[in-house]
Amino acid sequence: MEVDRATMGPEHLAAKLTAYARLHGYVPTVPGRRPTVQEPALEDWRRRYPLFPRLLFVLDGTGPTGAKDAYPCPAFSFLHDVPVLAAPLTDLLRDGPSAPVWRPVQDPAQQVAWHTWP
């Protein structure tokens, strides 16, 4: 979970999503060693987690549009593999984090509950 207090522009926030996508696909290389069928190379995060965690962005100071216009949606498969949701802090304080106040970055017109989004 990240909290943005409107200190970064949309380009910086899109760059964060790109960085998360790079982490999701990162496979460490060991010099002189190739992955085998018995021991395939794994993304480093898979050593601790069975799934990449969903990303929740809490937005403060985004004005009346809230999360709708806060994140430009990068077009890559990462968004199909990992749920990425954003919610305005005002909605979270009013309705609570389990309410359908979260907006998927690839479809910001939709509002969902974070725990029910795939």
N, C-alpha and C positions, 0 to 999 in steps of 0.2 A: 504494500500500500504506500502510495506517495501522496503528499499534500502539497498543492501548488497554491500559493497566495497571490496569484496573478503577477509574479515577479519575472516570468519567462514568457516570451512570445510563442506563438504557435509553431514556428520553425524549430525552436529549441525543444518543445515538447514532442514534436514529430521525430526529432533526432533521438530522443530518449526511447521511443518505441523501436526505432531502428537498432539502437544498442541492445535492447532486450531481445530483439530478434536474432542479433549476432550471438548473444549468450546462449539462446535456445539452440542454435545450430552449431555451436562451437564443439569441435572434437579435438582434444589435445593430440599432438604428435610426439612420438618418442623417437629420437634420432636412431636410425639403424634397426627399427622394429616396425613391422607391418601388422595390421590387424589380421587375425585369422578367423576361421569359421568358429573354432572353439572359444576364442577370446576376441570378439569384435570390439572395435573402438567405440566408446560411448561418449556422449556429451558429458562434460565434467559434472554438471549438476545432477545427472542421473545416478551418480554414486550415492547421493543422499536422499533424493526424492524420486518417487515412482512417476510423478507427473510434474511438469513445469507449473508453478503456481499461477493462478489467475492474477491479473494485474488490476488493481483498483486505484483509481486516481480521485482524490478528493480535491475539489476546486473551490477556492474561496476568492471572492472579489471578481467574479466573472461577469457580474451585472445580470440583467434580466434574462439574457439568453442562456445563462447557466452553462451546462456541459455541451449543449448543442453545437456551438461554434468553437469550442475551446481546442479541439484536437483535429488537425487535418488527418485524414485517413490514408495511411500509406497502403499501397496495394501490394501485399506479399502474403505468402501462405501462412506466415506466423499468426495472423489474425484468425485463421481457420483452425489452428492447433491450440491456441491459448486464448481464453476469454480475457478481453481487455475492456474494462468498464470505467466510466467516469460519472461522478455525481457532484452536484453543488453542495457545499457545506450547509447552506441554509436549508436545503431539502432534508439532509441527513439529520440536522438538529430538530427539525419540525416533525419528521415522520419516522426517524430511526433508520439504522443501517440495513435492516432486513426488509424494509419497505421497497416497493418497485420504483426507486428513485435513480437507479443506475442506468446509464445509456451506453450501449455497445458503441465503440468508436467507429465501427464499420456501418452502423445504422443508428445515428444519434437521435432520430425522431422516435425511436422505440424506447420505452422505459421498462426495466425488468428488475427483479430482485436478484441480488448478486449470487445467492446460493442456488437459484433455479436456472440460471443461464448456463448453457452447456460448457 
